[in-house]
Amino acid sequence: MEKSKELSDHPKSCMNKALDDELVFVLLARDPFTPSVIMEWVKQSYSTQPMEKLIDAISMAKDMSVQLNDEGFRMRVKLSKKIKAS
C-alpha cells in the first residue's frame, strides 16, 4: 500500500490494524530483497492466512518489483537520499 494510504484511515491499513504498542516492521520497494521476503511470507503463511490476503501480498511483491525497476522511481530515491544528506 502506498505510504499516504497506509497512514490514512484506509480500511486495509496495517498501521490502523496494529495495536498502539505493537511493534511493526516496514519493507520498502527500494529494497531489492523486499519482493522475495514477501513471497517467503506467502509460502510460510499459506495454511494460516486467508487467500485474499495471500493474493494481495503476491500482487504487492510484483508491484514493488516493477517499481524498483522503474528508472524514474530509482532517480527519485537517489534524489531523496541526497536531499536528506545535505
Biopython code that builds the backbone (N, CA, C, O; Angstrom):
import numpy as np
from Bio.PDB.StructureBuilder import StructureBuilder

atoms = [
    (1, "MET", "N", (0.852, -1.167, 0.000)),
    (1, "MET", "CA", (0.000, 0.000, 0.000)),
    (1, "MET", "C", (0.901, 1.234, 0.000)),
    (1, "MET", "O", (1.948, 1.237, 0.647)),
    (2, "GLU", "N", (0.510, 2.251, -0.701)),
    (2, "GLU", "CA", (1.262, 3.493, -0.739)),
    (2, "GLU", "C", (1.282, 4.139, 0.648)),
    (2, "GLU", "O", (0.328, 4.016, 1.416)),
    (3, "LYS", "N", (2.378, 4.824, 0.952)),
    (3, "LYS", "CA", (2.564, 5.455, 2.259)),
    (3, "LYS", "C", (1.368, 6.316, 2.648)),
    (3, "LYS", "O", (0.881, 6.231, 3.775)),
    (4, "SER", "N", (0.893, 7.143, 1.722)),
    (4, "SER", "CA", (-0.210, 8.050, 2.055)),
    (4, "SER", "C", (-1.473, 7.283, 2.468)),
    (4, "SER", "O", (-2.189, 7.713, 3.372)),
    (5, "LYS", "N", (-1.745, 6.164, 1.815)),
    (5, "LYS", "CA", (-2.914, 5.353, 2.183)),
    (5, "LYS", "C", (-2.674, 4.619, 3.499)),
    (5, "LYS", "O", (-3.582, 4.494, 4.321)),
    (6, "GLU", "N", (-1.452, 4.136, 3.694)),
    (6, "GLU", "CA", (-1.132, 3.404, 4.922)),
    (6, "GLU", "C", (-1.305, 4.285, 6.152)),
    (6, "GLU", "O", (-1.720, 3.812, 7.210)),
    (7, "LEU", "N", (-0.984, 5.563, 6.008)),
    (7, "LEU", "CA", (-1.077, 6.484, 7.140)),
    (7, "LEU", "C", (-2.457, 7.137, 7.265)),
    (7, "LEU", "O", (-2.683, 7.947, 8.164)),
    (8, "SER", "N", (-3.372, 6.787, 6.367)),
    (8, "SER", "CA", (-4.732, 7.344, 6.412)),
    (8, "SER", "C", (-5.659, 6.386, 7.161)),
    (8, "SER", "O", (-5.205, 5.458, 7.831)),
    (9, "ASP", "N", (-6.942, 6.624, 7.036)),
    (9, "ASP", "CA", (-7.934, 5.740, 7.659)),
    (9, "ASP", "C", (-8.366, 4.617, 6.720)),
    (9, "ASP", "O", (-9.449, 4.057, 6.886)),
    (10, "HIS", "N", (-7.540, 4.288, 5.747)),
    (10, "HIS", "CA", (-7.848, 3.233, 4.781)),
    (10, "HIS", "C", (-8.156, 1.932, 5.535)),
    (10, "HIS", "O", (-7.409, 1.567, 6.443)),
    (11, "PRO", "N", (-9.229, 1.230, 5.184)),
    (11, "PRO", "CA", (-9.628, 0.028, 5.926)),
    (11, "PRO", "C", (-8.609, -1.121, 5.890)),
    (11, "PRO", "O", (-8.611, -1.966, 6.785)),
    (12, "LYS", "N", (-7.750, -1.165, 4.884)),
    (12, "LYS", "CA", (-6.759, -2.242, 4.814)),
    (12, "LYS", "C", (-5.396, -1.826, 5.388)),
    (12, "LYS", "O", (-4.433, -2.587, 5.297)),
    (13, "SER", "N", (-5.311, -0.647, 5.966)),
    (13, "SER", "CA", (-4.046, -0.155, 6.509)),
    (13, "SER", "C", (-3.564, -1.038, 7.656)),
    (13, "SER", "O", (-4.277, -1.247, 8.638)),
    (14, "CYS", "N", (-2.354, -1.548, 7.517)),
    (14, "CYS", "CA", (-1.756, -2.349, 8.591)),
    (14, "CYS", "C", (-1.545, -1.497, 9.836)),
    (14, "CYS", "O", (-1.691, -1.979, 10.959)),
    (15, "MET", "N", (-1.206, -0.240, 9.634)),
    (15, "MET", "CA", (-0.983, 0.647, 10.777)),
    (15, "MET", "C", (-2.261, 0.828, 11.589)),
    (15, "MET", "O", (-2.213, 0.921, 12.816)),
    (16, "ASN", "N", (-3.391, 0.878, 10.912)),
    (16, "ASN", "CA", (-4.659, 1.007, 11.631)),
    (16, "ASN", "C", (-5.039, -0.284, 12.346)),
    (16, "ASN", "O", (-5.737, -0.252, 13.360)),
    (17, "LYS", "N", (-4.586, -1.410, 11.826)),
    (17, "LYS", "CA", (-4.881, -2.700, 12.458)),
    (17, "LYS", "C", (-3.961, -2.990, 13.640)),
    (17, "LYS", "O", (-4.329, -3.745, 14.541)),
    (18, "ALA", "N", (-2.760, -2.392, 13.641)),
    (18, "ALA", "CA", (-1.789, -2.648, 14.703)),
    (18, "ALA", "C", (-2.249, -2.032, 16.022)),
    (18, "ALA", "O", (-2.860, -0.964, 16.047)),
    (19, "LEU", "N", (-1.947, -2.719, 17.102)),
    (19, "LEU", "CA", (-2.208, -2.163, 18.425)),
    (19, "LEU", "C", (-1.282, -0.965, 18.639)),
    (19, "LEU", "O", (-0.212, -0.885, 18.035)),
    (20, "ASP", "N", (-1.695, -0.047, 19.493)),
    (20, "ASP", "CA", (-0.898, 1.161, 19.711)),
    (20, "ASP", "C", (0.519, 0.850, 20.186)),
    (20, "ASP", "O", (1.447, 1.591, 19.861)),
    (21, "ASP", "N", (0.707, -0.216, 20.937)),
    (21, "ASP", "CA", (2.037, -0.552, 21.452)),
    (21, "ASP", "C", (2.671, -1.745, 20.716)),
    (21, "ASP", "O", (3.663, -2.311, 21.175)),
    (22, "GLU", "N", (2.087, -2.114, 19.578)),
    (22, "GLU", "CA", (2.592, -3.260, 18.810)),
    (22, "GLU", "C", (3.772, -2.850, 17.930)),
    (22, "GLU", "O", (3.732, -1.813, 17.267)),
    (23, "LEU", "N", (4.810, -3.665, 17.930)),
    (23, "LEU", "CA", (5.960, -3.414, 17.066)),
    (23, "LEU", "C", (5.587, -3.709, 15.617)),
    (23, "LEU", "O", (4.855, -4.661, 15.345)),
    (24, "VAL", "N", (6.081, -2.905, 14.699)),
    (24, "VAL", "CA", (5.849, -3.113, 13.272)),
    (24, "VAL", "C", (7.187, -3.031, 12.540)),
    (24, "VAL", "O", (8.148, -2.443, 13.037)),
    (25, "PHE", "N", (7.231, -3.626, 11.359)),
    (25, "PHE", "CA", (8.433, -3.615, 10.531)),
    (25, "PHE", "C", (8.006, -3.249, 9.124)),
    (25, "PHE", "O", (7.078, -3.849, 8.582)),
    (26, "VAL", "N", (8.668, -2.273, 8.528)),
    (26, "VAL", "CA", (8.278, -1.762, 7.219)),
    (26, "VAL", "C", (9.248, -2.250, 6.149)),
    (26, "VAL", "O", (10.465, -2.178, 6.325)),
    (27, "LEU", "N", (8.710, -2.743, 5.048)),
    (27, "LEU", "CA", (9.509, -3.109, 3.883)),
    (27, "LEU", "C", (9.252, -2.081, 2.797)),
    (27, "LEU", "O", (8.102, -1.785, 2.471)),
    (28, "LEU", "N", (10.322, -1.538, 2.237)),
    (28, "LEU", "CA", (10.197, -0.528, 1.189)),
    (28, "LEU", "C", (10.475, -1.146, -0.175)),
    (28, "LEU", "O", (11.262, -2.084, -0.297)),
    (29, "ALA", "N", (9.820, -0.607, -1.196)),
    (29, "ALA", "CA", (10.015, -1.097, -2.565)),
    (29, "ALA", "C", (11.445, -0.890, -3.036)),
    (29, "ALA", "O", (11.913, -1.621, -3.908)),
    (30, "ARG", "N", (12.146, 0.086, -2.483)),
    (30, "ARG", "CA", (13.521, 0.359, -2.922)),
    (30, "ARG", "C", (14.506, -0.722, -2.482)),
    (30, "ARG", "O", (15.623, -0.781, -2.996)),
    (31, "ASP", "N", (14.112, -1.570, -1.548)),
    (31, "ASP", "CA", (14.982, -2.666, -1.103)),
    (31, "ASP", "C", (14.812, -3.838, -2.065)),
    (31, "ASP", "O", (13.713, -4.380, -2.188)),
    (32, "PRO", "N", (15.881, -4.235, -2.745)),
    (32, "PRO", "CA", (15.747, -5.302, -3.745)),
    (32, "PRO", "C", (15.345, -6.656, -3.156)),
    (32, "PRO", "O", (14.935, -7.544, -3.904)),
    (33, "PHE", "N", (15.449, -6.838, -1.850)),
    (33, "PHE", "CA", (15.068, -8.105, -1.225)),
    (33, "PHE", "C", (13.592, -8.161, -0.845)),
    (33, "PHE", "O", (13.075, -9.233, -0.530)),
    (34, "THR", "N", (12.911, -7.019, -0.873)),
    (34, "THR", "CA", (11.524, -6.972, -0.419)),
    (34, "THR", "C", (10.600, -7.964, -1.136)),
    (34, "THR", "O", (9.884, -8.695, -0.453)),
    (35, "PRO", "N", (10.576, -8.031, -2.463)),
    (35, "PRO", "CA", (9.662, -8.990, -3.098)),
    (35, "PRO", "C", (9.903, -10.442, -2.656)),
    (35, "PRO", "O", (8.947, -11.188, -2.445)),
    (36, "SER", "N", (11.160, -10.840, -2.517)),
    (36, "SER", "CA", (11.428, -12.224, -2.104)),
    (36, "SER", "C", (11.053, -12.448, -0.640)),
    (36, "SER", "O", (10.633, -13.547, -0.277)),
    (37, "VAL", "N", (11.195, -11.430, 0.203)),
    (37, "VAL", "CA", (10.779, -11.555, 1.599)),
    (37, "VAL", "C", (9.259, -11.733, 1.669)),
    (37, "VAL", "O", (8.761, -12.567, 2.425)),
    (38, "ILE", "N", (8.540, -10.955, 0.890)),
    (38, "ILE", "CA", (7.077, -11.077, 0.853)),
    (38, "ILE", "C", (6.667, -12.463, 0.360)),
    (38, "ILE", "O", (5.777, -13.092, 0.932)),
    (39, "MET", "N", (7.316, -12.935, -0.697)),
    (39, "MET", "CA", (6.960, -14.256, -1.236)),
    (39, "MET", "C", (7.279, -15.372, -0.237)),
    (39, "MET", "O", (6.558, -16.368, -0.175)),
    (40, "GLU", "N", (8.333, -15.215, 0.531)),
    (40, "GLU", "CA", (8.639, -16.203, 1.572)),
    (40, "GLU", "C", (7.560, -16.187, 2.648)),
    (40, "GLU", "O", (7.164, -17.235, 3.156)),
    (41, "TRP", "N", (7.085, -14.980, 2.995)),
    (41, "TRP", "CA", (5.985, -14.874, 3.954)),
    (41, "TRP", "C", (4.754, -15.600, 3.413)),
    (41, "TRP", "O", (4.078, -16.313, 4.153)),
    (42, "VAL", "N", (4.462, -15.418, 2.118)),
    (42, "VAL", "CA", (3.318, -16.094, 1.497)),
    (42, "VAL", "C", (3.476, -17.608, 1.625)),
    (42, "VAL", "O", (2.531, -18.297, 2.010)),
    (43, "LYS", "N", (4.644, -18.125, 1.310)),
    (43, "LYS", "CA", (4.881, -19.575, 1.405)),
    (43, "LYS", "C", (4.678, -20.069, 2.829)),
    (43, "LYS", "O", (4.036, -21.096, 3.051)),
    (44, "GLN", "N", (5.229, -19.335, 3.795)),
    (44, "GLN", "CA", (5.130, -19.751, 5.197)),
    (44, "GLN", "C", (3.711, -19.592, 5.756)),
    (44, "GLN", "O", (3.338, -20.274, 6.710)),
    (45, "SER", "N", (2.930, -18.700, 5.165)),
    (45, "SER", "CA", (1.601, -18.374, 5.689)),
    (45, "SER", "C", (0.460, -19.039, 4.920)),
    (45, "SER", "O", (-0.712, -18.817, 5.225)),
    (46, "TYR", "N", (0.802, -19.840, 3.939)),
    (46, "TYR", "CA", (-0.211, -20.396, 3.037)),
    (46, "TYR", "C", (-1.347, -21.110, 3.776)),
    (46, "TYR", "O", (-2.506, -21.004, 3.373)),
    (47, "SER", "N", (-1.033, -21.822, 4.830)),
    (47, "SER", "CA", (-2.078, -22.593, 5.515)),
    (47, "SER", "C", (-2.738, -21.823, 6.659)),
    (47, "SER", "O", (-3.672, -22.330, 7.280)),
    (48, "THR", "N", (-2.273, -20.620, 6.943)),
    (48, "THR", "CA", (-2.816, -19.897, 8.104)),
    (48, "THR", "C", (-3.484, -18.563, 7.768)),
    (48, "THR", "O", (-4.164, -17.985, 8.616)),
    (49, "GLN", "N", (-3.299, -18.070, 6.547)),
    (49, "GLN", "CA", (-3.848, -16.767, 6.181)),
    (49, "GLN", "C", (-4.952, -16.914, 5.138)),
    (49, "GLN", "O", (-4.936, -17.857, 4.348)),
    (50, "PRO", "N", (-5.908, -15.988, 5.131)),
    (50, "PRO", "CA", (-6.963, -16.029, 4.105)),
    (50, "PRO", "C", (-6.370, -15.856, 2.698)),
    (50, "PRO", "O", (-5.403, -15.120, 2.503)),
    (51, "MET", "N", (-6.963, -16.541, 1.743)),
    (51, "MET", "CA", (-6.477, -16.493, 0.367)),
    (51, "MET", "C", (-6.405, -15.058, -0.152)),
    (51, "MET", "O", (-5.459, -14.715, -0.861)),
    (52, "GLU", "N", (-7.372, -14.218, 0.182)),
    (52, "GLU", "CA", (-7.372, -12.823, -0.274)),
    (52, "GLU", "C", (-6.111, -12.095, 0.196)),
    (52, "GLU", "O", (-5.518, -11.329, -0.564)),
    (53, "LYS", "N", (-5.700, -12.330, 1.442)),
    (53, "LYS", "CA", (-4.502, -11.689, 1.972)),
    (53, "LYS", "C", (-3.251, -12.183, 1.256)),
    (53, "LYS", "O", (-2.339, -11.402, 0.985)),
    (54, "LEU", "N", (-3.205, -13.470, 0.952)),
    (54, "LEU", "CA", (-2.069, -14.034, 0.226)),
    (54, "LEU", "C", (-1.984, -13.462, -1.187)),
    (54, "LEU", "O", (-0.901, -13.122, -1.664)),
    (55, "ILE", "N", (-3.116, -13.362, -1.841)),
    (55, "ILE", "CA", (-3.157, -12.798, -3.199)),
    (55, "ILE", "C", (-2.731, -11.331, -3.169)),
    (55, "ILE", "O", (-1.987, -10.889, -4.045)),
    (56, "ASP", "N", (-3.188, -10.579, -2.181)),
    (56, "ASP", "CA", (-2.766, -9.179, -2.040)),
    (56, "ASP", "C", (-1.254, -9.082, -1.857)),
    (56, "ASP", "O", (-0.613, -8.199, -2.427)),
    (57, "ALA", "N", (-0.689, -9.982, -1.067)),
    (57, "ALA", "CA", (0.753, -9.963, -0.823)),
    (57, "ALA", "C", (1.529, -10.276, -2.102)),
    (57, "ALA", "O", (2.536, -9.630, -2.389)),
    (58, "ILE", "N", (1.070, -11.252, -2.863)),
    (58, "ILE", "CA", (1.732, -11.595, -4.134)),
    (58, "ILE", "C", (1.669, -10.417, -5.088)),
    (58, "ILE", "O", (2.655, -10.091, -5.749)),
    (59, "SER", "N", (0.517, -9.783, -5.159)),
    (59, "SER", "CA", (0.354, -8.614, -6.023)),
    (59, "SER", "C", (1.281, -7.480, -5.593)),
    (59, "SER", "O", (1.874, -6.807, -6.435)),
    (60, "MET", "N", (1.405, -7.269, -4.286)),
    (60, "MET", "CA", (2.285, -6.226, -3.774)),
    (60, "MET", "C", (3.739, -6.532, -4.108)),
    (60, "MET", "O", (4.486, -5.628, -4.484)),
    (61, "ALA", "N", (4.151, -7.779, -3.979)),
    (61, "ALA", "CA", (5.526, -8.166, -4.316)),
    (61, "ALA", "C", (5.813, -7.865, -5.785)),
    (61, "ALA", "O", (6.878, -7.350, -6.124)),
    (62, "LYS", "N", (4.868, -8.186, -6.643)),
    (62, "LYS", "CA", (5.026, -7.915, -8.079)),
    (62, "LYS", "C", (5.106, -6.412, -8.333)),
    (62, "LYS", "O", (5.988, -5.950, -9.057)),
    (63, "ASP", "N", (4.192, -5.653, -7.742)),
    (63, "ASP", "CA", (4.176, -4.201, -7.941)),
    (63, "ASP", "C", (5.456, -3.544, -7.416)),
    (63, "ASP", "O", (5.975, -2.614, -8.033)),
    (64, "MET", "N", (5.958, -4.024, -6.288)),
    (64, "MET", "CA", (7.192, -3.461, -5.731)),
    (64, "MET", "C", (8.382, -3.769, -6.644)),
    (64, "MET", "O", (9.271, -2.935, -6.814)),
    (65, "SER", "N", (8.393, -4.945, -7.215)),
    (65, "SER", "CA", (9.463, -5.315, -8.139)),
    (65, "SER", "C", (9.440, -4.417, -9.373)),
    (65, "SER", "O", (10.482, -3.954, -9.837)),
    (66, "VAL", "N", (8.243, -4.178, -9.893)),
    (66, "VAL", "CA", (8.093, -3.291, -11.052)),
    (66, "VAL", "C", (8.552, -1.882, -10.689)),
    (66, "VAL", "O", (9.268, -1.245, -11.460)),
    (67, "GLN", "N", (8.144, -1.395, -9.520)),
    (67, "GLN", "CA", (8.519, -0.044, -9.122)),
    (67, "GLN", "C", (10.034, 0.081, -8.961)),
    (67, "GLN", "O", (10.624, 1.066, -9.403)),
    (68, "LEU", "N", (10.661, -0.904, -8.336)),
    (68, "LEU", "CA", (12.110, -0.866, -8.149)),
    (68, "LEU", "C", (12.839, -0.820, -9.484)),
    (68, "LEU", "O", (13.896, -0.197, -9.589)),
    (69, "ASN", "N", (12.299, -1.461, -10.489)),
    (69, "ASN", "CA", (12.939, -1.494, -11.800)),
    (69, "ASN", "C", (12.605, -0.291, -12.676)),
    (69, "ASN", "O", (13.085, -0.191, -13.806)),
    (70, "ASP", "N", (11.787, 0.619, -12.161)),
    (70, "ASP", "CA", (11.428, 1.831, -12.895)),
    (70, "ASP", "C", (12.524, 2.882, -12.708)),
    (70, "ASP", "O", (12.829, 3.270, -11.580)),
    (71, "GLU", "N", (13.107, 3.336, -13.799)),
    (71, "GLU", "CA", (14.212, 4.305, -13.744)),
    (71, "GLU", "C", (13.804, 5.596, -13.042)),
    (71, "GLU", "O", (14.573, 6.141, -12.251)),
    (72, "GLY", "N", (12.614, 6.081, -13.322)),
    (72, "GLY", "CA", (12.145, 7.311, -12.685)),
    (72, "GLY", "C", (12.061, 7.171, -11.175)),
    (72, "GLY", "O", (12.420, 8.092, -10.441)),
    (73, "PHE", "N", (11.589, 6.022, -10.710)),
    (73, "PHE", "CA", (11.500, 5.762, -9.270)),
    (73, "PHE", "C", (12.891, 5.734, -8.659)),
    (73, "PHE", "O", (13.123, 6.336, -7.611)),
    (74, "ARG", "N", (13.816, 5.040, -9.308)),
    (74, "ARG", "CA", (15.181, 4.946, -8.777)),
    (74, "ARG", "C", (15.837, 6.328, -8.706)),
    (74, "ARG", "O", (16.587, 6.613, -7.772)),
    (75, "MET", "N", (15.558, 7.170, -9.676)),
    (75, "MET", "CA", (16.113, 8.526, -9.658)),
    (75, "MET", "C", (15.523, 9.330, -8.486)),
    (75, "MET", "O", (16.245, 10.084, -7.834)),
    (76, "ARG", "N", (14.220, 9.176, -8.215)),
    (76, "ARG", "CA", (13.599, 9.874, -7.086)),
    (76, "ARG", "C", (14.196, 9.405, -5.761)),
    (76, "ARG", "O", (14.395, 10.210, -4.852)),
    (77, "VAL", "N", (14.481, 8.109, -5.647)),
    (77, "VAL", "CA", (15.101, 7.570, -4.425)),
    (77, "VAL", "C", (16.483, 8.191, -4.235)),
    (77, "VAL", "O", (16.822, 8.630, -3.136)),
    (78, "LYS", "N", (17.283, 8.230, -5.306)),
    (78, "LYS", "CA", (18.624, 8.820, -5.216)),
    (78, "LYS", "C", (18.541, 10.294, -4.828)),
    (78, "LYS", "O", (19.306, 10.756, -3.982)),
    (79, "LEU", "N", (17.623, 11.028, -5.438)),
    (79, "LEU", "CA", (17.455, 12.445, -5.137)),
    (79, "LEU", "C", (17.048, 12.645, -3.682)),
    (79, "LEU", "O", (17.566, 13.539, -3.013)),
    (80, "SER", "N", (16.137, 11.833, -3.192)),
    (80, "SER", "CA", (15.678, 11.996, -1.803)),
    (80, "SER", "C", (16.815, 11.718, -0.823)),
    (80, "SER", "O", (16.899, 12.359, 0.225)),
    (81, "LYS", "N", (17.685, 10.772, -1.155)),
    (81, "LYS", "CA", (18.836, 10.493, -0.281)),
    (81, "LYS", "C", (19.799, 11.671, -0.269)),
    (81, "LYS", "O", (20.348, 12.003, 0.782)),
    (82, "LYS", "N", (20.017, 12.314, -1.423)),
    (82, "LYS", "CA", (20.918, 13.467, -1.486)),
    (82, "LYS", "C", (20.354, 14.635, -0.691)),
    (82, "LYS", "O", (21.092, 15.331, 0.007)),
    (83, "ILE", "N", (19.053, 14.849, -0.795)),
    (83, "ILE", "CA", (18.403, 15.960, -0.089)),
    (83, "ILE", "C", (18.510, 15.730, 1.415)),
    (83, "ILE", "O", (18.807, 16.664, 2.159)),
    (84, "LYS", "N", (18.274, 14.516, 1.870)),
    (84, "LYS", "CA", (18.331, 14.220, 3.315)),
    (84, "LYS", "C", (19.758, 14.292, 3.840)),
    (84, "LYS", "O", (19.971, 14.614, 5.009)),
    (85, "ALA", "N", (20.736, 13.998, 2.991)),
    (85, "ALA", "CA", (22.139, 14.039, 3.418)),
    (85, "ALA", "C", (22.648, 15.459, 3.553)),
    (85, "ALA", "O", (23.610, 15.700, 4.282)),
    (86, "SER", "N", (22.029, 16.400, 2.873)),
    (86, "SER", "CA", (22.533, 17.787, 2.928)),
    (86, "SER", "C", (21.873, 18.608, 3.999)),
    (86, "SER", "O", (22.194, 19.785, 4.161)),
]
sb = StructureBuilder()
sb.init_structure("model")
sb.init_model(0)
sb.init_chain("A")
sb.init_seg("    ")
for serial, (resi, resn, name, xyz) in enumerate(atoms, 1):
    if name == "N":
        sb.init_residue(resn, " ", resi, " ")
    sb.init_atom(name, np.array(xyz, "f"), 0.0, 1.0, " ", f" {name:<3s}", serial, name[0])
structure = sb.get_structure()
